[in-house]
Amino acid sequence: MNLEEMSEIMKSSLGIRDNIVGVKLFKRDDEIPKDLDPIERPFRYCSMIQNARLEGTSFLARADYHECKGGASGLGLMECPENIASGSLYFDKLHKCETKDVGVNIAANMPRLLAGTTVATYVAPLSKMVMNPDVVIFVGNPLQARRIVQAVMFKKGGRANFNTAGIQSFCVDATTSPYLKGEVNVSLGCDGSARNAGLDDDSVVVGIPFAMMEDICTVLKTHYQGWDKFMRG
């Protein structure tokens, strides 16, 4: 199953009109295709995802071209900024915690790639990617997220466990967590992506390890109509 087929199955079975987005985290310079042009001005990672989703734009960005350093650090492009690691950002500026120590605890418990393990990120509509991604992301409603979880359960059973803090949604929740854990993660979004990238309040963000995509798409293609028929009675 190729990337275009996966994208079409996701969109048609879940009723998604926007692009499904793929993300590749390059570990070495020699992995980057020569015909991929880097972006010309800095962007926030959440804006890269939203632009790929809504406008079909592709982004190749090294650390210096990631405008949000918190997002860049979560993706392994750089060290965690001191104002995040110290709890200062969450306590003094964003008022997300009762004390700085609570802010330290929030930062310390975020899934993060080791600094320097990623040299560049490649974000593009899944159907247009020039290589297989590491993670697939879509923005949708709870029913669409539910169908993904049900497709995973169809194959392996068990329970889904989501990792989120309402902070760093696209970068940490939807990219790094699935990448590190090899499991689907559903994020409730974050105020930063709402303010800076236009994420609406009624949507969730779903990150899927690419290794799971073929099984998920096969299950969706075969079973989603029956699930919908039963649900709607």
Stockholm file with secondary structure:
# STOCKHOLM 1.0

chainA/1-233         MNLEEMSEIMKSSLGIRDNIVGVKLFKRDDEIPKDLDPIERPFRYCSMIQNARLEGTSFLARADYHECKGGASGLGLMECPENIASGSLYFDKLHKCETKDVGVNIAANMPRLLAGTTVATYVAPLSKMVMNPDVVIFVGNPLQARRIVQAVMFKKGGRANFNTAGIQSFCVDATTSPYLKGEVNVSLGCDGSARNAGLDDDSVVVGIPFAMMEDICTVLKTHYQGWDKFMRG
#=GR chainA/1-233 SS CCHHHHHHHHHHHHTCCSCCEEEEEESSGGGSCTTCCCCSSCBCHHHHHHHHHHHCCCEEEEGGGBSCHHHHHHTTSSCCCHHHHTSHIIIIISCCSSSHHHHHHHHHTSCCCCTTSCSEEEEEEGGGCSSCCSEEEEEECHHHHHHHHHHHHHHHCSCCCCCCCSSSIIIIIIIIHHHHHCSCEEECCCHHHHHHHCCCTTCEEEEEEGGGHHHHHHHHHHHHHHHHHHHHC
#=GC SS_cons         CCHHHHHHHHHHHHTCCSCCEEEEEESSGGGSCTTCCCCSSCBCHHHHHHHHHHHCCCEEEEGGGBSCHHHHHHTTSSCCCHHHHTSHIIIIISCCSSSHHHHHHHHHTSCCCCTTSCSEEEEEEGGGCSSCCSEEEEEECHHHHHHHHHHHHHHHCSCCCCCCCSSSIIIIIIIIHHHHHCSCEEECCCHHHHHHHCCCTTCEEEEEEGGGHHHHHHHHHHHHHHHHHHHHC
//
